[in-house]
Amino acid sequence: MAEGPDQNGVERQLTRGNLFMHTQLSKASVRLNELEAVLYSLVDALVRKGLVDEQALTEAARSTREQLEESGGSVTPGVALRIDDDQPAAFTPVNCSERLHICHAVCCKLRFALTAQEVESGAVRWDLGNPYFIRSEDDAYCTHQDRATHGCGIYDQRPGVCRSYSCANDERIWSDFDNMVLNSEWIEANLQADQPRLAFATLTPVPLLDDNRPPA
């Protein structure tokens, strides 16, 4: 079916709706974590004062945990949105065209969270199973990378992280940057298919759209 204004509008609304839903779930998750911390502290205080039998409490907790697991357990949504620094670090230019035959654009396997603006733009695809991280394929490369040329398929609309990232000082990528020696050991251990992708060192993923909380 051909794409039209109506379909594009529906897709945008779905994206906005998911953004709202995931943000609210994430806020609820943080509040639950805070309540959990208070509860554990309260239980610990009661046990130390001898007001609660520790063995009986442990058995009750085990029984409750089994019941939760049987019923599907609790859900803790993993949601991250990036907030860029107002003053990003100085960019170091890299002669990418001279290095591609060696590195094969391995930096496109690094994983990072998108900003709310990048999500809403609709140009950048995010991982539906792990919002709102950049989407990667089975080969671990970013979904937007052209496998033939290693170029970016959305270059003019690429995320801010991709615009500001430089591998010149990234020891994970290069053992010897000047002589173009890859850090193959680290790359093979961390950036292969079916492995969790690691984030750019310059990123600050945050779980909430909440300026009152520190980055996580």
Secondary structure, DSSP 8 states (H G I E B T S, - for coil): ----HHHHHHHHHHHHHHHHHHHHHHHHHHHHHHHHHHHHHHHHHHHHTTSS-HHHHHHHHHHHHHHHHHTT--------EE---SS--------HHHHHHHHTTGGGG-B-B--HHHHHHSSS-B-TTSTTBB-B-TTSSBTTB-TTT--BTTGGG--HHHHH--GGG-TTTEEETTTTEE-HHHHHHHSSTTS---B-TT--EESSS-TTS---
